[in-house]
């Protein structure tokens, strides 16, 4: 069985969904520390010419809190947040369909950070036809005080994984021989660059999946998720 393990990211780039689609089970961390400089509650979108960072605001909280212990700010205005996407993409060819998806995502009733982001990922997977089941990390019976590769290997063992696929960014962190000694084949996924026409003729790579969906027919996006990568 092939598994992958990742932090929850808000409307992440297409490579995140390629990783989900490449495995049999996708483990999503809820019991990890929230990091301010990460992408858990923010991402990049773009208008015709330039990119901008969109961020879901959070209540102030201790740096020691896990993602599942953080909440959205009381001042979060989902209507104004949605307008940021309207301002950037109202002229994009797939806007009428994708803005309805965004309404589902942004107007979620949950104000728990993990639940909010997790729901957004589920909505996008359903929309794009990605059917891999999710498992929330804290529901798996392991020693959750473990860190790094030790925690990954414990999760692999608990789920009976024979193959672990990691994003290409972890290629310097994990050793294939060490994983093999635990009966797990370690592989890495690398997204192919997906270039597509954008309004204004300016292409900016690796933006949020929302940018990809706004400018490409759904069948094209689904095919790119399913086939637009290499396993190393």
ABEGO torsion letter per residue (X at the ends): XBBBBBBBBBGBBAAAAAAAAABABBBBBABBBBBAABAAABBBBBBAABBBBBBBBBBBBBAABBAAABBBBAABBAAAAAAAAAAAAAABAAAAAAAAAAAAAAABABABAAAAAAAAAAAAAAAAGBABBBBBAAABBBBAABBEAAAAAAAAAAAGBABBBBBAAAAAABBAAAAAAAGBBBBBBBBBBBBBBBBGGBBBBGBBAAAAAAABBAAAAAAAAAAABBBX
